[in-house]
């Protein structure tokens, strides 16, 4: 093997001169046909580890990933580099999927991204049967373990898929967050043989971690953004928080924007591009943002509230400082918030009786008998479901999301594209069969390809705009002819429910309940571990994180709030007084000048100088000598 070839490919497609440790060793391992595990922290370049060997080996690398947004972004980025890559998803039309499958058959693809739910579908297995597969890459491999963060039951189908394509085809598993227990689960459930494990230290020497108890989060954030210049991300829990916080900080003249999963694709792309190209913009986002981003100069990560686990926290703060330069992460919390989050988690956990009631009512409301598997896509009213079952809404959502992740149902709360199919003979378009609506029906049929053959996805608002009619009028026509049976119309703005497998009460109420119960217990346990990490006032933050991931460390980071608190610093009173005497200074200017001290420490020094009448407060925010 030419050991210089990986470097040549890296330089040719990515422009880098050399690999980071231990990327090349991982690449050589899979090239030798060895089952391989890559445990690399966020920002260490996991995707390169399978993308480079995919270009070197004969055939197509099948990449399994849990998030459609990440799949789409990865495929898009590879295409930009002129690397033949595609993805398969339920969002695509049958024609689009056929086009991708033809490329696959013709050996035109080096990488194909799929979700774990698609692996055992009959259509996919039929296509993949005669394809030359170079190797399997399992991204976010921790999802296979009940003990892991973001457990996805569908990941446990990967073993069956490996048996179908042949266990001799090597497999690479990649993750940024895996404890020793999760690592052993990955090896066992993927049936990895003679596996080579490559683990890079989780320690990030350039990250300064700060946990701040605060009842004035907005004031703190404003001061942090004033003190620490550069690009950053502020993580919020809800979409409304991202928008509201963005507006408040914009009004104060700060360079911020907001981002969440509910934005249109165009808005997401625009906002992400603006942030990526900027050295100063801070993006205020839900955790929908960050996976797979390729931005090295993120200087700042702020959590407005605690996330749900230490894995989530470290993955998100790991998006800062990928260029190796000093970067800061701040997490805010207070006692009442801990109580609220813990209560919310507890209230979302169903008892066995509640779980069974939700399952049985779900089948009965659509009249689905045992072993029956309806092909219909049903409208689903979540609030009506809650009123009938009298079960807490959060519990219902948690159970439905679990069934969706298990590929028992397909349920999505978010609005999506609508579906349409024409049920009448195409010749009818040449007549005036639909009266005054004939012209609109004809235009719809002409604009949406394949509408006479199968259900086609379309965006209602865009279609209405292209037809030069109000959206409400188009919707009325679609409903009218759906009711008459001339078309099949499924409103994308309504929640949908589709049953993917035959009803099997024994499995869903037995085996699946046991897994569900374990997942809920793990959520509570992980949150308790995060609580300990946040409330800790004794141990170095980085050492605690390393210990959590099974890595021993014999030194403190000297950069986190705990370490800095133990370092005895010389009093800045003299310098502080001199700085203010030169000219009146705002609180933000003082914080920025004396940034090695905490806000609380500076406040105490200012109060001391005022009490000794060495400085005075001109107004609520300005001091003078």
Beta strands, then each sheet from edge to edge (+ up, - down):
strand 1: 36-39
strand 2: 60-64
strand 3: 85-87
strand 4: 111-114
strand 5: 133-138
strand 6: 171-175
strand 7: 196-199
strand 8: 207-213
strand 9: 231-235
strand 10: 256-259
strand 11: 282-285
strand 12: 298-303
strand 13: 327-333
strand 14: 377-380
strand 15: 409-412
strand 16: 418-422
strand 17: 456-458
strand 18: 487-490
strand 19: 495-499
strand 20: 585-586
strand 21: 616-619
strand 22: 622-624
sheet 1: 3+ 4+ 2+ 5+ 6+ 1+ 7+
sheet 2: 8+ 13+ 12+ 9+ 11+ 10+
sheet 3: 14+ 19- 15+
sheet 4: 17+ 16- 18+
sheet 5: 20+ 22- 21+
end
